[in-house]
Amino acid sequence: MTTTEFIGAAHAQCTALGMPDYEPILVQHPIQPKTRDEVRSLADQVIDQIIAKLLRDKVQQAA
């Protein structure tokens, strides 16, 4: 997961780790000035994507 500002760096890191096709989950940039409730709202927006990605990766590893 990364913010929209760092998508290029996220893709570079994924490639460096041998996962060039991996698509990181994105949230709007910036996070730093947000309140705790605003950060929770961002998390709520992507939690289903995170869970799906974790479960999909787990199923692929088991296969």
Backbone as XML, in Angstrom:
<?xml version="1.0"?>
<chain id="A" units="angstrom">
  <residue number="1" name="MET">
    <atom name="N" x="0.841" y="-1.160" z="0.000"/>
    <atom name="CA" x="0.000" y="0.000" z="0.000"/>
    <atom name="C" x="0.891" y="1.228" z="0.000"/>
  </residue>
  <residue number="2" name="THR">
    <atom name="N" x="0.477" y="2.227" z="-0.760"/>
    <atom name="CA" x="1.229" y="3.475" z="-0.828"/>
    <atom name="C" x="0.279" y="4.602" z="-1.174"/>
  </residue>
  <residue number="3" name="THR">
    <atom name="N" x="0.798" y="5.815" z="-1.110"/>
    <atom name="CA" x="-0.017" y="6.946" z="-1.545"/>
    <atom name="C" x="0.217" y="7.181" z="-3.032"/>
  </residue>
  <residue number="4" name="THR">
    <atom name="N" x="-0.699" y="7.900" z="-3.616"/>
    <atom name="CA" x="-0.635" y="8.167" z="-5.051"/>
    <atom name="C" x="0.666" y="8.865" z="-5.441"/>
  </residue>
  <residue number="5" name="GLU">
    <atom name="N" x="1.235" y="9.638" z="-4.558"/>
    <atom name="CA" x="2.482" y="10.351" z="-4.841"/>
    <atom name="C" x="3.660" y="9.404" z="-5.071"/>
  </residue>
  <residue number="6" name="PHE">
    <atom name="N" x="3.631" y="8.244" z="-4.445"/>
    <atom name="CA" x="4.776" y="7.345" z="-4.466"/>
    <atom name="C" x="4.563" y="6.091" z="-5.313"/>
  </residue>
  <residue number="7" name="ILE">
    <atom name="N" x="3.642" y="6.130" z="-6.250"/>
    <atom name="CA" x="3.350" y="4.957" z="-7.059"/>
    <atom name="C" x="4.579" y="4.530" z="-7.879"/>
  </residue>
  <residue number="8" name="GLY">
    <atom name="N" x="5.339" y="5.488" z="-8.380"/>
    <atom name="CA" x="6.541" y="5.142" z="-9.141"/>
    <atom name="C" x="7.559" y="4.390" z="-8.288"/>
  </residue>
  <residue number="9" name="ALA">
    <atom name="N" x="7.767" y="4.875" z="-7.078"/>
    <atom name="CA" x="8.692" y="4.212" z="-6.161"/>
    <atom name="C" x="8.173" y="2.827" z="-5.775"/>
  </residue>
  <residue number="10" name="ALA">
    <atom name="N" x="6.865" y="2.710" z="-5.595"/>
    <atom name="CA" x="6.276" y="1.410" z="-5.243"/>
    <atom name="C" x="6.485" y="0.410" z="-6.376"/>
  </residue>
  <residue number="11" name="HIS">
    <atom name="N" x="6.271" y="0.836" z="-7.613"/>
    <atom name="CA" x="6.492" y="-0.057" z="-8.754"/>
    <atom name="C" x="7.967" y="-0.468" z="-8.848"/>
  </residue>
  <residue number="12" name="ALA">
    <atom name="N" x="8.861" y="0.480" z="-8.606"/>
    <atom name="CA" x="10.295" y="0.162" z="-8.645"/>
    <atom name="C" x="10.650" y="-0.860" z="-7.572"/>
  </residue>
  <residue number="13" name="GLN">
    <atom name="N" x="10.089" y="-0.697" z="-6.378"/>
    <atom name="CA" x="10.362" y="-1.634" z="-5.291"/>
    <atom name="C" x="9.804" y="-3.020" z="-5.620"/>
  </residue>
  <residue number="14" name="CYS">
    <atom name="N" x="8.594" y="-3.059" z="-6.154"/>
    <atom name="CA" x="8.005" y="-4.353" z="-6.535"/>
    <atom name="C" x="8.872" y="-5.057" z="-7.569"/>
  </residue>
  <residue number="15" name="THR">
    <atom name="N" x="9.343" y="-4.309" z="-8.551"/>
    <atom name="CA" x="10.210" y="-4.882" z="-9.581"/>
    <atom name="C" x="11.511" y="-5.386" z="-8.966"/>
  </residue>
  <residue number="16" name="ALA">
    <atom name="N" x="12.099" y="-4.585" z="-8.075"/>
    <atom name="CA" x="13.349" y="-4.981" z="-7.426"/>
    <atom name="C" x="13.179" y="-6.254" z="-6.601"/>
  </residue>
  <residue number="17" name="LEU">
    <atom name="N" x="11.971" y="-6.478" z="-6.098"/>
    <atom name="CA" x="11.693" y="-7.671" z="-5.291"/>
    <atom name="C" x="11.187" y="-8.840" z="-6.128"/>
  </residue>
  <residue number="18" name="GLY">
    <atom name="N" x="11.246" y="-8.687" z="-7.461"/>
    <atom name="CA" x="10.870" y="-9.781" z="-8.341"/>
    <atom name="C" x="9.384" y="-9.903" z="-8.609"/>
  </residue>
  <residue number="19" name="MET">
    <atom name="N" x="8.643" y="-8.821" z="-8.369"/>
    <atom name="CA" x="7.190" y="-8.833" z="-8.600"/>
    <atom name="C" x="6.803" y="-7.667" z="-9.512"/>
  </residue>
  <residue number="20" name="PRO">
    <atom name="N" x="7.289" y="-7.644" z="-10.743"/>
    <atom name="CA" x="7.062" y="-6.482" z="-11.600"/>
    <atom name="C" x="5.597" y="-6.235" z="-11.956"/>
  </residue>
  <residue number="21" name="ASP">
    <atom name="N" x="4.755" y="-7.245" z="-11.855"/>
    <atom name="CA" x="3.345" y="-7.084" z="-12.203"/>
    <atom name="C" x="2.455" y="-6.774" z="-10.994"/>
  </residue>
  <residue number="22" name="TYR">
    <atom name="N" x="3.053" y="-6.715" z="-9.812"/>
    <atom name="CA" x="2.281" y="-6.465" z="-8.589"/>
    <atom name="C" x="1.746" y="-5.038" z="-8.603"/>
  </residue>
  <residue number="23" name="GLU">
    <atom name="N" x="0.481" y="-4.895" z="-8.312"/>
    <atom name="CA" x="-0.148" y="-3.574" z="-8.251"/>
    <atom name="C" x="-0.424" y="-3.198" z="-6.804"/>
  </residue>
  <residue number="24" name="PRO">
    <atom name="N" x="0.292" y="-2.198" z="-6.297"/>
    <atom name="CA" x="0.056" y="-1.778" z="-4.916"/>
    <atom name="C" x="-1.319" y="-1.138" z="-4.755"/>
  </residue>
  <residue number="25" name="ILE">
    <atom name="N" x="-1.811" y="-1.192" z="-3.555"/>
    <atom name="CA" x="-3.064" y="-0.530" z="-3.216"/>
    <atom name="C" x="-2.752" y="0.929" z="-2.942"/>
  </residue>
  <residue number="26" name="LEU">
    <atom name="N" x="-3.546" y="1.819" z="-3.495"/>
    <atom name="CA" x="-3.282" y="3.254" z="-3.390"/>
    <atom name="C" x="-4.302" y="3.977" z="-2.519"/>
  </residue>
  <residue number="27" name="VAL">
    <atom name="N" x="-3.803" y="4.955" z="-1.774"/>
    <atom name="CA" x="-4.655" y="5.910" z="-1.073"/>
    <atom name="C" x="-4.186" y="7.299" z="-1.475"/>
  </residue>
  <residue number="28" name="GLN">
    <atom name="N" x="-5.051" y="8.264" z="-1.289"/>
    <atom name="CA" x="-4.722" y="9.635" z="-1.672"/>
    <atom name="C" x="-3.593" y="10.202" z="-0.823"/>
  </residue>
  <residue number="29" name="HIS">
    <atom name="N" x="-2.729" y="10.946" z="-1.468"/>
    <atom name="CA" x="-1.618" y="11.645" z="-0.827"/>
    <atom name="C" x="-2.092" y="13.057" z="-0.503"/>
  </residue>
  <residue number="30" name="PRO">
    <atom name="N" x="-1.643" y="13.639" z="0.562"/>
    <atom name="CA" x="-0.735" y="13.158" z="1.590"/>
    <atom name="C" x="-1.487" y="12.559" z="2.775"/>
  </residue>
  <residue number="31" name="ILE">
    <atom name="N" x="-0.778" y="11.782" z="3.572"/>
    <atom name="CA" x="-1.358" y="11.205" z="4.790"/>
    <atom name="C" x="-0.951" y="12.013" z="6.017"/>
  </residue>
  <residue number="32" name="GLN">
    <atom name="N" x="0.258" y="12.527" z="6.006"/>
    <atom name="CA" x="0.846" y="13.155" z="7.186"/>
    <atom name="C" x="-0.030" y="14.215" z="7.861"/>
  </residue>
  <residue number="33" name="PRO">
    <atom name="N" x="-0.693" y="15.126" z="7.137"/>
    <atom name="CA" x="-1.478" y="16.145" z="7.847"/>
    <atom name="C" x="-2.881" y="15.686" z="8.269"/>
  </residue>
  <residue number="34" name="LYS">
    <atom name="N" x="-3.223" y="14.461" z="7.952"/>
    <atom name="CA" x="-4.582" y="13.982" z="8.238"/>
    <atom name="C" x="-4.761" y="13.672" z="9.719"/>
  </residue>
  <residue number="35" name="THR">
    <atom name="N" x="-5.990" y="13.829" z="10.160"/>
    <atom name="CA" x="-6.325" y="13.464" z="11.532"/>
    <atom name="C" x="-6.438" y="11.950" z="11.632"/>
  </residue>
  <residue number="36" name="ARG">
    <atom name="N" x="-6.494" y="11.468" z="12.837"/>
    <atom name="CA" x="-6.649" y="10.025" z="13.063"/>
    <atom name="C" x="-7.927" y="9.517" z="12.383"/>
  </residue>
  <residue number="37" name="ASP">
    <atom name="N" x="-9.006" y="10.264" z="12.492"/>
    <atom name="CA" x="-10.258" y="9.840" z="11.863"/>
    <atom name="C" x="-10.157" y="9.833" z="10.337"/>
  </residue>
  <residue number="38" name="GLU">
    <atom name="N" x="-9.437" y="10.780" z="9.782"/>
    <atom name="CA" x="-9.264" y="10.810" z="8.326"/>
    <atom name="C" x="-8.421" y="9.622" z="7.847"/>
  </residue>
  <residue number="39" name="VAL">
    <atom name="N" x="-7.407" y="9.260" z="8.613"/>
    <atom name="CA" x="-6.599" y="8.090" z="8.257"/>
    <atom name="C" x="-7.433" y="6.818" z="8.368"/>
  </residue>
  <residue number="40" name="ARG">
    <atom name="N" x="-8.254" y="6.740" z="9.386"/>
    <atom name="CA" x="-9.158" y="5.584" z="9.510"/>
    <atom name="C" x="-10.107" y="5.503" z="8.331"/>
  </residue>
  <residue number="41" name="SER">
    <atom name="N" x="-10.581" y="6.649" z="7.879"/>
    <atom name="CA" x="-11.466" y="6.677" z="6.713"/>
    <atom name="C" x="-10.740" y="6.151" z="5.473"/>
  </residue>
  <residue number="42" name="LEU">
    <atom name="N" x="-9.467" y="6.544" z="5.294"/>
    <atom name="CA" x="-8.681" y="6.013" z="4.176"/>
    <atom name="C" x="-8.555" y="4.500" z="4.292"/>
  </residue>
  <residue number="43" name="ALA">
    <atom name="N" x="-8.275" y="4.028" z="5.504"/>
    <atom name="CA" x="-8.141" y="2.584" z="5.719"/>
    <atom name="C" x="-9.451" y="1.867" z="5.413"/>
  </residue>
  <residue number="44" name="ASP">
    <atom name="N" x="-10.555" y="2.459" z="5.833"/>
    <atom name="CA" x="-11.859" y="1.858" z="5.545"/>
    <atom name="C" x="-12.098" y="1.736" z="4.043"/>
  </residue>
  <residue number="45" name="GLN">
    <atom name="N" x="-11.587" y="2.688" z="3.287"/>
    <atom name="CA" x="-11.788" y="2.686" z="1.834"/>
    <atom name="C" x="-11.027" y="1.560" z="1.140"/>
  </residue>
  <residue number="46" name="VAL">
    <atom name="N" x="-9.933" y="1.095" z="1.732"/>
    <atom name="CA" x="-9.101" y="0.097" z="1.054"/>
    <atom name="C" x="-9.030" y="-1.245" z="1.778"/>
  </residue>
  <residue number="47" name="ILE">
    <atom name="N" x="-9.666" y="-1.376" z="2.929"/>
    <atom name="CA" x="-9.528" y="-2.605" z="3.713"/>
    <atom name="C" x="-9.968" y="-3.842" z="2.919"/>
  </residue>
  <residue number="48" name="ASP">
    <atom name="N" x="-11.028" y="-3.734" z="2.165"/>
    <atom name="CA" x="-11.484" y="-4.887" z="1.380"/>
    <atom name="C" x="-10.440" y="-5.283" z="0.328"/>
  </residue>
  <residue number="49" name="GLN">
    <atom name="N" x="-9.785" y="-4.296" z="-0.276"/>
    <atom name="CA" x="-8.725" y="-4.584" z="-1.250"/>
    <atom name="C" x="-7.544" y="-5.278" z="-0.570"/>
  </residue>
  <residue number="50" name="ILE">
    <atom name="N" x="-7.196" y="-4.815" z="0.613"/>
    <atom name="CA" x="-6.081" y="-5.403" z="1.355"/>
    <atom name="C" x="-6.375" y="-6.861" z="1.697"/>
  </residue>
  <residue number="51" name="ILE">
    <atom name="N" x="-7.560" y="-7.108" z="2.228"/>
    <atom name="CA" x="-7.942" y="-8.471" z="2.608"/>
    <atom name="C" x="-7.960" y="-9.374" z="1.376"/>
  </residue>
  <residue number="52" name="ALA">
    <atom name="N" x="-8.541" y="-8.889" z="0.286"/>
    <atom name="CA" x="-8.605" y="-9.693" z="-0.940"/>
    <atom name="C" x="-7.204" y="-10.023" z="-1.442"/>
  </residue>
  <residue number="53" name="LYS">
    <atom name="N" x="-6.300" y="-9.056" z="-1.409"/>
    <atom name="CA" x="-4.946" y="-9.288" z="-1.883"/>
    <atom name="C" x="-4.225" y="-10.289" z="-0.984"/>
  </residue>
  <residue number="54" name="LEU">
    <atom name="N" x="-4.394" y="-10.158" z="0.316"/>
    <atom name="CA" x="-3.769" y="-11.099" z="1.246"/>
    <atom name="C" x="-4.300" y="-12.518" z="1.046"/>
  </residue>
  <residue number="55" name="LEU">
    <atom name="N" x="-5.604" y="-12.642" z="0.914"/>
    <atom name="CA" x="-6.194" y="-13.964" z="0.725"/>
    <atom name="C" x="-5.813" y="-14.562" z="-0.622"/>
  </residue>
  <residue number="56" name="ARG">
    <atom name="N" x="-5.779" y="-13.760" z="-1.660"/>
    <atom name="CA" x="-5.405" y="-14.249" z="-2.991"/>
    <atom name="C" x="-3.951" y="-14.736" z="-2.959"/>
  </residue>
  <residue number="57" name="ASP">
    <atom name="N" x="-3.068" y="-13.957" z="-2.340"/>
    <atom name="CA" x="-1.673" y="-14.375" z="-2.251"/>
    <atom name="C" x="-1.537" y="-15.643" z="-1.441"/>
  </residue>
  <residue number="58" name="LYS">
    <atom name="N" x="-2.307" y="-15.799" z="-0.381"/>
    <atom name="CA" x="-2.243" y="-16.984" z="0.457"/>
    <atom name="C" x="-2.710" y="-18.216" z="-0.341"/>
  </residue>
  <residue number="59" name="VAL">
    <atom name="N" x="-3.787" y="-18.069" z="-1.105"/>
    <atom name="CA" x="-4.300" y="-19.178" z="-1.911"/>
    <atom name="C" x="-3.292" y="-19.556" z="-2.986"/>
  </residue>
  <residue number="60" name="GLN">
    <atom name="N" x="-2.647" y="-18.571" z="-3.618"/>
    <atom name="CA" x="-1.654" y="-18.858" z="-4.648"/>
    <atom name="C" x="-0.453" y="-19.592" z="-4.063"/>
  </residue>
  <residue number="61" name="GLN">
    <atom name="N" x="-0.050" y="-19.242" z="-2.859"/>
    <atom name="CA" x="1.074" y="-19.929" z="-2.210"/>
    <atom name="C" x="0.725" y="-21.366" z="-1.889"/>
  </residue>
  <residue number="62" name="ALA">
    <atom name="N" x="-0.515" y="-21.624" z="-1.534"/>
    <atom name="CA" x="-0.932" y="-22.970" z="-1.154"/>
    <atom name="C" x="-1.063" y="-23.890" z="-2.371"/>
  </residue>
  <residue number="63" name="ALA">
    <atom name="N" x="-1.265" y="-23.298" z="-3.541"/>
    <atom name="CA" x="-1.484" y="-24.106" z="-4.758"/>
    <atom name="C" x="-0.223" y="-24.753" z="-5.259"/>
  </residue>
</chain>
